[in-house]
Every structure is written in structure tokens, then in C-alpha cells.
Amino acid sequence: MAKSAASQTASMLRALAEPRRVAILRLIRRREMPAGQIAENFNTTRSAISQHLRILIKAGLLAERRRGTSRLYRLRLEGFAELRSMLDTFWEDALARLKSEAEKQHRNR
């Protein structure tokens, strides 16, 4: 069963609310990495990192593939595109309001 767009966006935002998850995304933004190598960059247990990875996958921000007995993680760019598209609607609304207010102030001079 596919998630609704609103549910998926909420899942992404919840995943990004945790600073360690954002740090994981930054760490692997340029190349995929196995979980063990990701965990080496944090002062926490491998199981805690695995939990964060599962949440990021469920949110649609990470993809996972198997290579032998290893699992490699990489950014799922489509997930970020979906999130950006949603955020852009707020940005466009804010810019339109700013433009309207600037024009109003200019007319009142």
C-alpha cells in the first residue's frame, strides 16, 4: 500500500528532525556506504545507527542494496525531489506575499 503524499512528506520531516539522521545523510551524500562504515563515524551503537537507517529508508530518503553479506546505503534523490517540491510551494507563496507587500509599500510612498 503506497503512502499518501502528505503522509510521505510528514514521514520525511519527522526523519529529518533528528540531527543524527541529518548527519548520516550528509555523510553518505556523495557515495554509498555500508552500515558498519557509517556507524564508525558516530559515538553510538551499530544497532542505533541501523534504527536510524531504517527510519530514513521508510521515509524515502535512503535506498539500500545488498552486496554479498553487506548492505550499502545511498541517498534516494527522488525522495529529496519530492520534499523540495512540497517546500517550494511554501517558498512560492512567501515570495508572492513579499512581492505584494513591496508593491503596496511602493505605491504608498
C-alpha positions in Angstrom: 0.0 0.0 0.0 1.5 3.3 -1.1 1.6 6.2 1.3 -0.3 9.4 0.5 1.9 12.4 -0.5 1.0 14.2 2.8 1.9 11.1 4.9 5.2 10.6 3.0 6.1 14.3 3.5 5.3 14.1 7.2 7.5 10.9 7.4 10.4 12.8 5.7 10.1 15.8 8.0 10.0 13.6 11.1 13.1 11.7 9.9 14.9 15.0 9.3 14.0 16.3 12.8 16.7 14.0 14.3 20.2 15.6 14.0 21.9 12.3 13.8 19.9 11.3 10.8 20.8 14.5 9.0 24.4 13.8 9.8 24.1 10.3 8.3 22.6 11.8 5.1 25.5 14.3 4.9 28.0 11.6 5.4 26.7 9.5 2.5 25.6 12.3 0.2 28.5 11.7 -2.3 28.8 7.9 -2.2 27.0 4.8 -0.9 28.4 3.2 2.3 27.9 0.1 4.3 26.2 0.4 7.7 29.4 -0.5 9.6 31.3 2.3 7.9 28.5 4.7 8.7 28.4 3.6 12.3 32.2 4.2 12.7 31.5 7.9 12.3 29.3 8.1 15.3 29.7 7.7 19.0 26.8 5.3 19.3 26.0 1.6 18.8 25.6 0.0 15.4 22.1 -1.0 16.3 21.2 2.6 16.9 22.6 3.6 13.5 20.7 0.7 12.0 17.5 2.1 13.5 18.2 5.5 12.0 18.9 3.9 8.6 15.6 2.0 8.7 13.7 5.3 9.5 15.4 7.1 6.6 14.6 4.2 4.2 11.0 4.2 5.4 10.8 8.0 4.9 12.0 7.5 1.3 15.3 9.4 1.8 17.7 6.4 1.6 17.9 3.4 -0.6 19.5 0.1 0.3 21.1 -2.6 -1.8 22.8 -5.8 -0.9 26.4 -6.6 -1.9 27.2 -10.1 -0.7 26.6 -10.0 3.0 26.8 -6.2 3.2 24.0 -3.7 2.8 25.0 -0.4 1.1 23.1 2.8 1.7 22.8 5.7 -0.7 20.7 8.9 -0.9 17.4 8.4 -2.7 17.4 11.6 -4.7 13.8 11.1 -5.7 12.8 11.4 -2.1 14.6 14.7 -1.8 13.0 16.0 -5.0 9.5 15.2 -3.6 10.3 17.0 -0.4 11.8 20.0 -2.2 8.7 20.2 -4.4 6.5 20.4 -1.4 8.7 23.0 0.3 8.8 25.0 -2.9 5.0 25.6 -2.7 5.6 27.4 0.6 8.5 29.4 -0.8 6.5 30.5 -3.8 3.6 31.6 -1.6 6.1 33.5 0.7 7.7 35.2 -2.3 4.3 36.2 -3.7 3.3 37.7 -0.4 6.6 39.6 -0.2 6.2 40.9 -3.7 2.7 42.1 -3.0 3.8 43.8 0.2 6.7 45.5 -1.5 4.5 46.7 -4.3 1.9 48.0 -1.8 4.6 49.9 0.1 6.0 51.4 -3.1 2.5 52.6 -4.2 2.1 54.2 -0.7 5.2 56.3 -1.0 
